[in-house]
Amino acid sequence: MQLLTLGLNHQTAPLALRERVAFVPDEVGRTIARMREKLAQLSEAAIVSTCNRTELYCAVEEPHAAGTALAEFIATEKQLDSHEVRRAAYVLPQAEAVRHAFRVASGLDSMVIGEPQILGQMKQAEKLARAAGGMGLLLNHLFQRTFAVAKEVRSTTDIGSQSVSLAAAAARVAERIFGDLSQCHMLFVGAGEMIELTATHFAARHPRSVAVANRSRERAEALAHRLHGRALPLSELPDQLASFDIVVSSTASTLPIIGLGMVERAIKTRRHRPIFIVDLAVPRDVEPEVARLDDVYVYTIDDLGRIVQSGSATRQAAVAQAEAIIETRVRDFESWLQTRAAVPVILGLRERAEALRARELERARLQLARGVAPDAVLEQLSQALTNKFLHSPVSALKELTESIERAGGDAGEESSRERARLAALLARFYPHSDT
């Protein structure tokens, strides 16, 4: 089995496609089960799906065929054109998959370099995959090493110290539109981690009022209490939208919850006072057509990402240091994979040796039962085991010697290297021999 990653992210796919291939947490378990059922060459699978990426981490028998099959699987699951998925997807086998996972968890592949949220999202993906039965030897080791590498990068470099978050960028854009936010009324739609991060940045600007709308009233009330605001039933959003100057939305809804007609009515009620809407959800919470309305400023996660990237030059030294750490850990992982590759050979050798031992032992017991002298039986047993155990390595040594002779005896640098290898091998098995 080999590792393979297939994914689409903010660098390869536009937001319109990313939101269509996204998997919400409730879908992940069933999707992994279908992957394992439909793709015979796949034995392990995990899905990382965030606002910036959807990635499948798998253990497969044949990477090339599996990559095509995974792209077809996503297209079928999400009812998309398979050519569109393949054009935007990247397929990363073995070491490339390991390097990618390390970079993603360390925040090097994020829209905001060094952002810490992705590590928690990958940990959540690992838990969902484990619950669905998708974790095996390879993926378990990959994810555990990924978490360790991310921790090492963040604790030994400054990769996250200057991270400018999307939330901070959203607050700066709001200040450019409204100036002082202390007179603005704010609405947060959703109560998840992204909303909490964003609310922290806006709360520091002391808006005039804060409201939280969420499907779960308990979570809305809990967040509103921390923000010294009020909870709002999500069902009241159409009627209440006109009351807010700034709206930040990030829910797990698969369909938009802020539609064109809703915003048109709000703008009419506001008598064309501007409204700033931040859509941090993937799939989007706001219908794309809303951005075309006058007096409405809609910023998606991609829009904010471009703002953040423009100020990322100061982190390049930390990025270089982080990349160096990751390369070292990728080589460590490759060494582990090579060790795992030798396991079947070692097991095969042990099984063959055990079969030889059992056969010769049974032969010795039969001879003893016939009355053959025990000393003679033991002598014959020891000779038979020695000859049979040494037959394969001795044959291999002979073939190596003959290949050296055919290559030109003592002549040539390559021949000298081969002789040195042979001498070292003989010395290992026969430390007192004259090589």
C-alpha positions as CSV (number, residue, x, y, z in Angstrom):
1,M,0.0,0.0,0.0
2,Q,1.1,3.6,-0.8
3,L,0.0,7.0,0.4
4,L,-1.9,9.2,-2.0
5,T,-3.5,12.6,-1.6
6,L,-6.0,14.1,-4.1
7,G,-7.2,17.6,-3.4
8,L,-8.5,21.0,-4.6
9,N,-7.5,24.2,-2.7
10,H,-7.5,28.0,-3.0
11,Q,-4.5,27.9,-5.3
12,T,-6.0,25.4,-7.9
13,A,-9.8,25.9,-7.7
14,P,-12.0,29.0,-7.5
15,L,-14.4,29.5,-4.6
16,A,-17.4,28.5,-6.8
17,L,-15.9,25.1,-7.3
18,R,-14.5,24.7,-3.8
19,E,-17.9,25.2,-2.2
20,R,-19.4,22.5,-4.5
21,V,-16.8,19.8,-3.5
22,A,-16.9,20.7,0.2
23,F,-17.9,18.0,2.7
24,V,-19.6,19.0,5.9
25,P,-18.7,16.9,9.0
26,D,-22.0,14.9,8.9
27,E,-21.2,13.7,5.4
28,V,-17.6,12.5,6.1
29,G,-18.3,9.2,7.7
30,R,-20.8,8.0,5.0
31,T,-18.5,9.3,2.3
32,I,-15.5,7.4,3.6
33,A,-17.6,4.2,3.8
34,R,-18.7,4.6,0.1
35,M,-15.1,5.3,-1.0
36,R,-13.9,2.0,0.6
37,E,-16.9,0.2,-0.9
38,K,-16.6,1.4,-4.4
39,L,-12.8,1.7,-4.8
40,A,-11.3,-1.8,-4.3
41,Q,-7.7,-0.5,-4.5
42,L,-8.3,1.7,-1.5
43,S,-7.8,0.5,2.1
44,E,-7.7,3.7,4.2
45,A,-9.2,7.1,3.7
46,A,-9.6,10.5,5.5
47,I,-11.2,13.7,4.3
48,V,-9.9,17.2,5.2
49,S,-12.5,19.7,4.1
50,T,-12.2,23.4,5.0
51,C,-13.0,26.8,3.5
52,N,-9.7,26.6,1.6
53,R,-9.5,23.0,0.6
54,T,-11.0,19.6,0.1
55,E,-8.4,16.8,0.3
56,L,-8.6,13.0,0.4
57,Y,-5.7,11.2,2.1
58,C,-5.7,7.5,1.2
59,A,-3.7,4.3,1.3
60,V,-3.9,2.7,-2.2
61,E,-2.4,-0.2,-4.1
62,E,-1.8,1.6,-7.4
63,P,-1.4,5.4,-7.2
64,H,-2.0,6.4,-10.8
65,A,-5.2,4.4,-11.2
66,A,-6.4,5.5,-7.8
67,G,-5.9,9.2,-8.5
68,T,-8.2,9.0,-11.5
69,A,-10.7,6.9,-9.6
70,L,-10.8,9.4,-6.7
71,A,-11.4,12.3,-9.0
72,E,-14.3,10.4,-10.6
73,F,-15.6,9.6,-7.2
74,I,-15.7,13.3,-6.1
75,A,-17.4,14.3,-9.3
76,T,-20.0,11.6,-8.9
77,E,-20.6,12.4,-5.2
78,K,-21.0,16.1,-5.9
79,Q,-22.7,15.8,-9.3
80,L,-19.9,17.6,-11.1
81,D,-18.2,17.3,-14.5
82,S,-15.3,14.9,-13.9
83,H,-13.1,16.9,-16.4
84,E,-13.7,20.1,-14.3
85,V,-12.6,18.2,-11.1
86,R,-9.5,16.7,-12.7
87,R,-8.4,20.1,-14.1
88,A,-8.5,21.7,-10.6
89,A,-7.2,18.7,-8.7
90,Y,-3.7,17.8,-7.6
91,V,-2.6,14.2,-7.1
92,L,0.4,13.7,-4.7
93,P,1.9,10.2,-4.2
94,Q,3.9,8.9,-1.3
95,A,6.6,11.4,-0.2
96,E,4.8,14.3,-1.9
97,A,1.7,13.5,0.0
98,V,3.6,13.4,3.3
99,R,5.3,16.7,2.5
100,H,2.0,18.3,1.6
101,A,0.3,17.1,4.9
102,F,3.2,18.5,6.9
103,R,3.0,21.9,5.1
104,V,-0.8,22.1,5.4
105,A,-0.8,21.4,9.2
106,S,2.1,23.9,9.7
107,G,0.2,26.7,8.0
108,L,2.5,26.9,5.0
109,D,-0.2,26.1,2.4
110,S,-2.9,28.3,3.9
111,M,-4.3,31.5,2.4
112,V,-3.0,33.1,5.6
113,I,0.6,31.9,6.1
114,G,1.0,30.5,9.6
115,E,-2.7,30.5,10.6
116,P,-3.3,28.0,13.4
117,Q,-6.9,27.0,12.6
118,I,-6.0,24.4,10.0
119,L,-4.2,22.2,12.6
120,G,-7.4,21.8,14.6
121,Q,-9.3,21.1,11.4
122,M,-6.9,18.3,10.5
123,K,-7.2,16.8,14.0
124,Q,-11.0,16.9,13.6
125,A,-10.6,15.1,10.2
126,E,-8.5,12.4,11.8
127,K,-11.2,11.8,14.5
128,L,-13.9,11.6,11.9
129,A,-11.9,9.2,9.7
130,R,-11.1,7.0,12.8
131,A,-14.8,6.9,13.7
132,A,-15.7,5.8,10.2
133,G,-13.1,3.0,10.2
134,G,-10.9,4.8,7.6
135,M,-7.7,4.9,9.6
136,G,-5.1,2.2,9.3
137,L,-1.3,1.8,9.8
138,L,-0.2,4.3,7.1
139,L,-2.7,7.1,7.7
140,N,-2.5,6.8,11.5
141,H,1.3,7.2,11.3
142,L,0.9,10.0,8.7
143,F,-1.5,12.1,10.9
144,Q,0.4,11.5,14.1
145,R,3.6,12.6,12.5
146,T,1.8,15.5,10.9
147,F,0.6,16.8,14.2
148,A,4.1,16.4,15.7
149,V,5.7,18.3,12.8
150,A,3.2,21.2,13.0
151,K,3.9,21.5,16.8
152,E,7.7,21.5,16.1
153,V,7.3,24.2,13.4
154,R,5.2,26.4,15.5
155,S,7.3,26.1,18.6
156,T,10.7,26.6,17.0
157,T,9.9,29.2,14.3
158,D,8.1,32.6,14.1
159,I,5.7,31.3,11.5
160,G,2.7,32.3,13.4
161,S,3.9,35.3,15.3
162,Q,3.1,37.8,12.5
163,S,0.1,35.9,11.1
164,V,-2.5,38.4,9.9
165,S,-5.8,36.6,10.2
166,L,-8.8,36.9,7.8
167,A,-10.8,38.2,10.8
168,A,-8.3,41.1,11.3
169,A,-8.5,41.9,7.6
170,A,-12.3,41.9,7.7
171,A,-12.2,44.4,10.6
172,R,-9.8,46.7,8.7
173,V,-12.0,46.7,5.6
174,A,-15.0,47.6,7.8
175,E,-13.1,50.5,9.2
176,R,-12.3,51.7,5.6
177,I,-16.0,51.7,4.8
178,F,-17.5,53.1,8.1
179,G,-14.5,54.7,9.8
180,D,-15.1,54.5,13.5
181,L,-17.0,51.2,14.2
182,S,-18.3,52.4,17.6
183,Q,-21.5,53.6,15.9
184,C,-22.0,50.3,13.9
185,H,-24.5,47.6,14.6
186,M,-23.1,44.1,14.1
187,L,-24.6,40.7,13.4
188,F,-22.8,37.4,13.5
189,V,-24.5,34.5,11.7
190,G,-23.2,31.2,13.1
191,A,-21.5,30.4,16.4
192,G,-18.5,28.3,15.3
193,E,-14.8,28.8,15.7
194,M,-14.4,31.1,12.7
195,I,-17.2,33.4,14.0
196,E,-15.7,33.5,17.5
197,L,-12.3,34.5,16.0
198,T,-13.8,37.2,13.9
199,A,-16.0,38.4,16.7
200,T,-12.9,38.9,18.9
201,H,-11.4,41.3,16.4
202,F,-14.6,43.3,15.9
203,A,-15.4,43.4,19.6
204,A,-12.0,45.1,20.1
205,R,-13.4,48.0,18.0
206,H,-16.4,48.4,20.5
207,P,-19.3,48.4,18.1
208,R,-22.5,50.0,19.2
209,S,-24.4,46.7,19.4
210,V,-23.8,43.0,18.7
211,A,-26.2,40.2,17.9
212,V,-25.7,36.5,17.2
213,A,-28.0,34.4,15.0
214,N,-27.6,30.6,14.9
215,R,-29.7,27.5,14.4
216,S,-28.8,26.4,18.0
217,R,-30.3,29.1,20.3
218,E,-28.1,27.8,23.2
219,R,-24.9,28.4,21.3
220,A,-26.1,31.8,20.0
221,E,-26.9,32.8,23.6
222,A,-23.6,31.6,24.9
223,L,-21.6,33.6,22.3
224,A,-23.8,36.6,22.6
225,H,-23.3,36.6,26.4
226,R,-19.5,36.6,25.9
227,L,-19.8,39.5,23.5
228,H,-22.2,41.5,25.7
229,G,-24.8,41.2,22.9
230,R,-28.1,39.5,22.3
231,A,-29.2,36.3,20.6
232,L,-31.4,36.4,17.5
233,P,-33.4,33.5,16.1
234,L,-32.1,32.6,12.7
235,S,-35.8,32.7,11.5
236,E,-35.9,36.4,12.2
237,L,-32.9,37.2,9.9
238,P,-35.0,38.4,6.9
239,D,-36.9,40.9,9.0
240,Q,-33.9,42.0,11.1
241,L,-31.2,42.3,8.5
242,A,-31.9,46.0,7.8
243,S,-31.0,46.8,11.4
244,F,-27.3,45.9,10.9
245,D,-24.4,47.8,9.3
246,I,-22.0,44.8,9.4
247,V,-22.9,41.2,8.9
248,V,-20.4,38.3,9.3
249,S,-21.6,34.9,8.3
250,S,-20.0,31.5,8.7
251,T,-22.3,28.5,9.0
252,A,-22.2,24.9,7.8
253,S,-25.3,25.3,5.6
254,T,-25.1,23.7,2.2
255,L,-27.3,26.4,0.7
256,P,-27.1,30.2,0.9
257,I,-29.0,31.7,3.9
258,I,-28.7,35.3,2.8
259,G,-30.4,35.7,-0.5
260,L,-30.7,38.5,-3.1
261,G,-34.3,39.4,-2.3
262,M,-33.6,39.6,1.5
263,V,-30.7,42.0,1.0
264,E,-32.6,44.1,-1.6
265,R,-35.4,44.6,1.0
266,A,-32.9,45.5,3.7
267,I,-31.2,48.1,1.5
268,K,-34.5,49.7,0.6
269,T,-35.4,49.8,4.3
270,R,-32.0,51.3,5.1
271,R,-32.6,54.0,2.5
272,H,-29.3,53.0,0.8
273,R,-27.1,53.3,3.8
274,P,-24.2,50.9,3.1
275,I,-24.1,47.4,4.5
276,F,-20.9,45.4,4.8
277,I,-21.3,41.6,4.5
278,V,-18.4,39.2,5.2
279,D,-19.0,35.6,3.9
280,L,-16.5,33.3,5.5
281,A,-18.4,30.1,4.7
282,V,-17.7,27.4,2.1
283,P,-20.2,26.7,0.6
284,R,-21.1,30.4,0.6
285,D,-23.8,31.7,2.9
286,V,-24.5,34.7,0.7
287,E,-25.8,34.4,-2.9
288,P,-23.2,35.6,-5.3
289,E,-25.7,38.0,-7.0
290,V,-25.8,40.1,-3.8
291,A,-22.3,41.5,-4.6
292,R,-23.8,43.3,-7.6
293,L,-26.1,45.4,-5.6
294,D,-25.4,49.1,-5.0
295,D,-24.5,50.1,-1.4
296,V,-23.6,46.5,-0.5
297,Y,-20.0,45.5,0.0
298,V,-19.6,41.7,0.0
299,Y,-16.2,40.1,0.8
300,T,-15.7,36.4,0.5
301,I,-12.9,34.4,2.1
302,D,-10.9,34.6,-1.2
303,D,-11.2,38.4,-1.2
304,L,-9.9,38.7,2.3
305,G,-7.1,36.2,1.5
306,R,-5.8,38.5,-1.2
307,I,-5.7,41.3,1.3
308,V,-3.7,39.2,3.8
309,Q,-1.2,37.9,1.2
310,S,-0.2,41.4,0.2
311,G,1.5,41.9,3.6
312,S,3.2,38.5,4.0
313,A,6.8,39.4,2.9
314,T,8.0,39.7,6.5
315,R,7.3,36.0,7.2
316,Q,9.6,34.6,4.5
317,A,12.5,33.9,6.8
318,A,10.3,31.9,9.2
319,V,8.8,30.1,6.2
320,A,12.3,29.1,5.0
321,Q,13.1,27.7,8.5
322,A,9.8,25.8,8.6
323,E,10.4,24.3,5.2
324,A,13.8,23.0,6.3
325,I,12.2,21.3,9.3
326,I,9.6,19.8,7.1
327,E,12.1,18.4,4.6
328,T,14.0,16.7,7.5
329,R,10.8,15.1,8.8
330,V,9.8,14.0,5.3
331,R,13.1,12.1,5.1
332,D,12.4,10.5,8.5
333,F,9.0,9.4,7.3
334,E,10.5,8.0,4.1
335,S,12.9,5.9,6.2
336,W,9.9,4.6,8.2
337,L,8.2,3.7,4.9
338,Q,11.3,1.8,3.7
339,T,11.4,-0.1,7.0
340,R,7.8,-1.0,6.5
341,A,8.5,-2.2,3.0
342,A,11.1,-4.7,4.3
343,V,8.6,-6.2,6.8
344,P,7.0,-8.7,4.3
345,V,10.5,-9.9,3.3
346,I,11.5,-10.4,6.9
347,L,8.3,-12.2,7.7
348,G,8.8,-14.4,4.6
349,L,12.3,-15.3,5.7
350,R,11.1,-16.1,9.2
351,E,8.3,-18.3,7.9
352,R,10.6,-20.1,5.5
353,A,13.2,-20.7,8.3
354,E,10.5,-21.9,10.6
355,A,9.2,-24.4,8.0
356,L,12.8,-25.7,7.5
357,R,13.3,-26.0,11.2
358,A,10.0,-27.9,11.7
359,R,10.7,-30.3,8.7
360,E,14.2,-31.1,10.0
361,L,13.0,-31.5,13.5
362,E,10.3,-34.0,12.4
363,R,12.9,-35.9,10.4
364,A,15.2,-36.1,13.5
365,R,12.3,-37.4,15.7
366,L,11.6,-40.2,13.1
367,Q,15.2,-41.2,13.2
368,L,15.2,-41.4,17.0
369,A,12.1,-43.5,16.9
370,R,13.9,-45.9,14.5
371,G,16.6,-46.3,17.1
372,V,19.4,-44.1,15.4
373,A,21.9,-43.0,18.0
374,P,21.0,-39.5,19.4
375,D,24.5,-38.1,18.8
376,A,24.3,-39.1,15.1
377,V,20.8,-37.6,14.9
378,L,21.9,-34.3,16.5
379,E,24.9,-34.1,14.1
380,Q,22.8,-34.7,11.1
381,L,20.2,-32.1,12.3
382,S,22.7,-29.4,12.9
383,Q,24.4,-30.0,9.5
384,A,21.0,-30.0,7.7
385,L,19.9,-26.8,9.3
386,T,23.2,-25.0,8.7
387,N,23.2,-26.0,5.0
388,K,19.6,-25.1,4.4
389,F,19.8,-21.7,6.3
390,L,23.0,-20.7,4.4
391,H,21.9,-21.9,1.0
392,S,20.1,-18.7,-0.1
393,P,22.7,-16.1,1.2
394,V,25.6,-18.1,-0.2
395,S,23.9,-18.3,-3.6
396,A,23.4,-14.6,-3.5
397,L,27.0,-14.0,-2.7
398,K,28.1,-16.2,-5.5
399,E,25.9,-14.4,-8.0
400,L,27.4,-11.0,-6.8
401,T,30.9,-12.3,-7.2
402,E,30.2,-13.6,-10.7
403,S,28.7,-10.3,-11.7
404,I,31.8,-8.5,-10.5
405,E,34.0,-10.8,-12.5
406,R,31.9,-10.3,-15.6
407,A,32.2,-6.5,-15.1
408,G,35.9,-6.6,-15.5
409,G,37.6,-8.1,-12.5
410,D,39.7,-5.6,-10.7
411,A,39.3,-2.9,-13.3
412,G,37.1,0.1,-12.9
413,E,35.7,2.2,-10.0
414,E,32.3,0.4,-10.1
415,S,34.0,-2.9,-9.7
416,S,36.0,-1.7,-6.7
417,R,32.8,-0.5,-5.0
418,E,31.1,-3.8,-5.6
419,R,34.1,-5.7,-4.1
420,A,34.0,-3.4,-1.1
421,R,30.3,-4.2,-0.6
422,L,31.0,-7.9,-0.9
423,A,33.9,-7.7,1.6
424,A,31.7,-5.8,4.0
425,L,28.9,-8.3,3.6
426,L,31.2,-11.3,4.2
427,A,32.8,-9.6,7.2
428,R,29.3,-9.1,8.7
429,F,28.5,-12.8,8.5
430,Y,32.0,-14.1,9.0
431,P,33.9,-11.5,11.2
432,H,37.0,-13.7,11.5
433,S,37.4,-14.7,7.8
434,D,40.1,-13.4,5.6
435,T,38.3,-11.4,2.9
